[in-house]
Every structure is written in C-alpha cells, then in structure tokens.
Amino acid sequence: MPINQNRNNNNKTQIDTNYAHLQPQAVELEKVVLGALMIDTDAFSVVSEMLKPETFYDPRHQKIYEAIQTMNMEERPVDIMTVTDELTKMGAIEKVGGAGYLMEISSQVASAAHIEYHARILAQKYLQRQLIHYAGDIETQAYDEGVDVDELMQHAEGELFQLSQGNMKQDYTQIDPVIKDAVDILQRAAQNKGGLTGIPTGYQQMDDMTSGWQPSDLVIIAGRPAMGKTSFALSIAKNVAVDHGVPIGFFSLEMNNVQLVNRLISNVCEISGKKILNGQLDPSEWERLDKKIRSLTGAPIYIDDTPGLSVFELRTKARRLVREKGVKLLMIDYLQLMNANGMKFGSRQEEVST
C-alpha cells in the first residue's frame, strides 16, 4: 500500500492531531518577540533565520510576523504605525485585533535585548508541534495492516530529515579558528611525501591537481556506458585501502558483492573478467591470482550491495561505517540507482550531496 505523503502543510494555522490540547506553545513570548520587532529595527536580522510565520502558534501572531517579515525584506521601516498600515493592505488588520492589539503587545516590551533567546524558545515549540504532527500521522499509518513497513520507515526518516533540515541554522565563524585549521593542513602537507593533504588515489596527476581527496569532497566519475567507470573506482579503492590502509565503504547498487569482488580481482590481477568468471586461468595466472588475493585479504574495504538504496538508508549506513570502522572514503556505484523516497530537491546535485 502506498504511503500517504500529502499531509504536511506548513500554512495550516493549527496542526490537526488528537493531542491538540497538549500542543507546546508560548503565546506570551510570541507577543514579546513581536513587540521587540516593532520597536527595534535591528531585531529582525537576529531572528529571521529562526522564525517564519507558522512558527507562531496564535493565528494573529502569524499574520503580524508575516507583515513584519515582508516589510523587512522590502527594506521598509517597521514600527507600530507602518505594521498597522501593512496589515490593512493585507486585509488582515481586523483579524489580528486591530491597531489596539498592536499597541498592547508593543507596550509590553522595553527593549529587544533577549529576543534571540525568546525566538529560540518559539522555534523549539514549533518543532515540538511538528514532531507531534508527524508522529501522529506515522502512528495512524502504522495501524494499517496493509502498509508496507519498509516504505513507512523510509518515509518517516525522510519526514524527520526534512524537518531537521528546515530548522538548521548555519552560524558564522570568526576567522581565527579557520586560520588555525588552514595552517594545520599546510603543515601536514609539508610533512607528507608529495605534499598531499588528503587521501591519495594512486593516480599521480589527479593527486597533484587535488592534493589528494579532501574531507567533504564530492567526486563524481562520469563517462559513457562501458567506459570503465566501475573499474576505475575499484582501482582507486584498491590503492586507497590496500596501499595506504585507509578504510573505505563501497556501496554497490548494481552488482552483488561477489560480482564486485570479481571485478576487483580482475583489476588487481590484470586478468580478464571473462577468465575470472569461467575459471579458465593458466598456471602463471593462478599464481598471480593467489599472490594478489593475499594482498587484498584483510584490506579495510567494506561492501554494501543493497539494491535500490535510498538517500536516507545510505546516510544511516555511512554513519555506522564511519563510527564503527573509521571509514574515510565512501564510494557509490552508481548514483542514478539511488532513490530519494519522495523527497523534493532543487537539483540532482543537491540530492546527491545531501
């Protein structure tokens, strides 16, 4: 049974759950935040990344914040009079309680000194309400005897991922620690043979250009069908894991683990894949095979051959590999076979890098 994904509506005034009377809220703090935004022109820049209209529980406060947000984006002055005028243009002044209500909430605030702290509380309350909403929906679907549990699990993880992404705030960094990190990398490069700061691939020209593959690098090997993309990736995997002892994770969405290892053996032994498949090797090739396989045995290469792997499953598995095996490099063969399980991304690049 398909999973119901048409539930999330961020524009809903109230979240429809069986636990509505228990919804976390801080209406009095909402008044304080809105009042501060109307008396301090610099306050909006402090909270704009944390708050959106639906963050506010009271429908009146959603409209007031929407007006303040619009005015700030258009770089118009914000005060009680201008907000009243904007709400009038929006046709919402009566819905929020009129100019008298705006006067009431602004009179409760003397300054915007603690607005960031207050805004964080509102953001947390909103996140709690969203979690209640998602959990209630997942619970309802879980009671359905016809539901596909694996799909429901992936769907639940996807919803939580989107919720967490929507509430992440990327803070600025003062330059001093960044300078220290840059100098540390420079010193490591000076100490390493060849001046590499990242993971060596074993391909000299590529390593010279990249100084080795760096943490957080997204490297895409592109080429037409049957041009050797997988063989090239396996060659790098061998160089990284066998020659340099760097743990790697290899996600094979097309071939099973035996097929993949056969390709790796063929690559390492320089024996055709057809011969490896049918076992028609001459004595010298058997000798070479035995020697090379011994070099592969114990190599920190961890293979996952789950077909149709989703973005969220891969993330979970990757984190486990990093935590348990100290993996430094992840390879996926190949990206087009991954699925996003209904998540919407702005581009394929965004989907992959997520």
N, C-alpha and C positions, 0 to 999 in steps of 0.2 A: 504494500500500500504506500503511495507516495506521501512524503512528509509535507504537512501544511506549512508553507513558508510565508503566506500572506497575512501575517499577524502584526508585524512591527510597524507602528505608525507613530512617528515622533511628534506629530502635530496634534495628537489626541490630548484634550485638556486633562482628562482623568484616565488613569490606567484601569481597565476593566478586569478586576480579579475578584475572587471570593474573599479576599483579605483587605478590601478597600478601607475598612475602618481602622486597619492597623498600619496603613501606609506611612512610612517615615516622612516627616515634614518639619519645616521650621519657618512657619509663616511670619512670625515676628522678626526673625532675622532677614527674611525677604524684604520686609519694609525698611529695615535698617540699611541694607545694601542699596535699594532703590533710592532712598533718601540721600545717601552718600554720593551716588552717581549724579544727583541733581544739584549738589552744592559744591562738588569738586570736579573741575574739568579734566583733571589728570587721572581720576579714579578708574575710568573705563579701560584704559590701557593696562591696568593691573589685573583686571578680572576678565577681559574679553576672551581669553583662551579657555577659561574655565566655565564660563556661563553662556547659555543660549536660552531663548525664550522658554522652551519646555523644561528647563532646569527648575523653574519656579513652579511651585505646587498650586498656588492660587491663580485662577484664570485671569484675574485682574492684573496681577503682577506680571504675567506672561506678556500681556498687551503693553504694559508700561515699559518693560525692558525692551520689547521689540521696537518701540518708538525711540528709546534712548540709543539702541544699537544702530538703527537707521540713521539717526542724526549724527552720530559719531563717525560712521562710515562716510557720510557726505560732508564731514568736517564743518558741521554747523554748531553753533553754541548751544549748550544744554543747560537749562535751568527750569524752574517750575513753569514759567510763562511759555517758553518755547516747547516744552514737552506737552503742555496743555494744548497748544496750537497744533502740534503734530498728531496728537490723539484725535483731535477734532477732524483733521483732514482724513484720518484713517476711519472715521465714523465710529470710533470706539470710546469717546470721552464719557458717554453716559454709562457704558458697560463697565468702566473702571471705577465708577462712583463720582465722576465729575471732578472739577478743579479742587473742590473742597477736600477730596480724599488725597490728592497730590500734596496739598498743603499740610494735611495731617501727617503723612509719612515723612515729609521733609523736615517737619518741625521736631521730630523725634531724634534727629541726628545733629551733632555739633561739628563733627569732622569725619573724614574718611580714613582715619588713622588705622583702623583694624579691618578695613574692607577685604583684604586678601584672605585673612583668616576666616572671616564670615562667609566669603564666597566659597572657600574650600568646603565648609560645612554644608552649604547648599548643594554643591556638586556631589558630595558624598550621599546626601539624602536622595538626590535624583538617581544616582547609581543604585542605591538600595531598592528604590521603587522599580527600576528597570529589571533588576535581578528577580524581584518578586514576580513581575510580569512574565519573564522568560521561564522561570521555574514552574509557575502555574501552568503555562502552556505545555511545557515538556511533560509535566505530570499528567495532564489531560491526555496527551497523545500516548503516553506510556501505558495507560489503562486500556488502550485499543488493542484487542487481541490480534488484529490483522496488521499491526505496524511492523515495519522492518526495523529491528532493533539496531542493526549496524548503521543504517541510514539515520535513524533518530540520534544515535550517539554522535555521528559526524555533524549532523545538523545542529545539535546542542553546542558542540565545541565551536562551530562556526559562528553561532549567535554570540557566544561569550567572547570570542575573539574580536568580533566587530564592536561589541560593547566596550571592551578594554581599549581597542584602538581609538575609539571615539572619545575616550576620556583620558588619553595620554597627553601630557603637556611636555613638549621639548623645551627644556630650560637653556638659557645661555651659559657659556663657560668663560670665565675670566682667563686671560691668555697665559698666566704663569704656569699652571699645570700642563697646558698644552705644549709650552716650550720645553718643559722637563721631558715629556713623552717624546718629543721630536729629537732632543739631544740623546736620549736613551737609545732610540732607534739608530741614530747616527753612530753612536759608539759601538753598538752591536755589529753594524755593517763594517766598521773598521777592523773589528776583531775576527770577523768571518772571512774565510777564504773566498775570494771572488767578490767581496763586498756585498753579499746578499743579505737582505734584512728579512726576507720572507721564506716560504717553503720552496726549495729548489725543485724544478720539474725534471731536470736531467737534459733539457734542451738548451744548450748554451746561449743561442741567440735570443730565445724567449726570456731566459733568466736575465740576460744583460739588459733587455728592454724593461723588464718589470721589477728587477732586483728580487726575483722570487715572488711567489704568490703571497699577498699580504692578507692578514686577518680582515674579514668582512668583504673581501673581493668577490665579485660575481663574475665568473669567467664562462662565456658561452662558446663552445666549439661548434662552428657552423660549417655546413657543406652539403653537397647534393647526396642523394641516396647512394649507398655502396661505395663511398669515397674513403672509408676507413675511420670514421669519427670514433666509433667504439674502440677500435684497435688503438687509436692514438690516445684515448682516455685511459685505456688499460696499461699502455706503455708508461704513461705518466704515473699511474697508480703504483706500478711496479717500482719505478725509480724512487718515488717518494717513500713508500713503505719498506721496500727491501733494501735499497741502497742507503737510505737516510734514517730508517727506523721511525718515521713519522706515522702515527696511526691515522688511517683514513676509513671513511664509510662509503660504500658503493651501493647505491640504490638502483637495481636493475628492474625496470618496469616492463621490459620486452622479453628478456631471456631469463630462464631459471638459473639458479646458482651453479649447477653443473655445466650448463652451456656456457655461462660466463667464464668459469674457471678454465674450461677447454679452450676458449678464445685466448685467455691469458697465457696458458701453457704454450699454445701455438705461437703467440707473440714472443714469449721469453725464449723458447727453444728454437725459434726460427724454423719451424716445421709447419707445413701447410695444414690448414684446418681440416681438410678432407682426410688427410692421413691420420690426424689425431682422432677423427670421428670413427674411421673404419679400422684403426689399429694396424694399418699396413706400414710399419716402420722397419727400416733396415737396421742391422746391429749398431752402426755408429749413431743412428738417431735414437735408438733405445738408450744407449749410453749417455747421450746428451740430455735426453729426457730425464733420466734418473738423477743426473747431476743438478739440473736446473730446478727440478721439483724439490730437491733437498734445500735449495736456497729459498724457495717460496714457503716451505713448511715453517710455521711459527711466525710468519710475517703479520704485522698488525693491520690486516685488511679485513674489514667486517662487511659482509654482503647481506643485503636485504632484497629478496626477489618478489616482494608483494606486488601483484599486478594491480593496475588501476589505483595506485596510491594517491590519496588526496593531499592537498597542501597541509592540512591540519595533522593528518597521520604522520606525514614526513617530519613536520616540526616536532611532534612528540617523540618520534623515534630518534631524530637527530639529537635532541636534548639528552636523551638517555645515553646515546653513544658518547657524547661529549662528557657527560657526568661519570659514566662507568668505565669507559675505555680511553678517555683523554683524546678523542678524535680531533684532529686539527684541520682536516680537509674532507669535504663532502662532495661526492660525485653522483649525478643523476643521469641515467641513460634510459629514456631521454625525456626532456621537459614536456614535449607535446602530449605525452601519455598521462600526464598528471591531470587531475580534475580539481575544481575549486568548490565542488559541492554547493552550488547555488550562490556563492558569494560573488559580489559585484566589484570588479576592479576597474580602475580607469584605463588600464592598458595591460597587455600581456606581460610587459616588463615589470609592472607593479605587482602583478600576481606572482611572478617568479621570485622577485626579490623579497616579497613578504615572508 
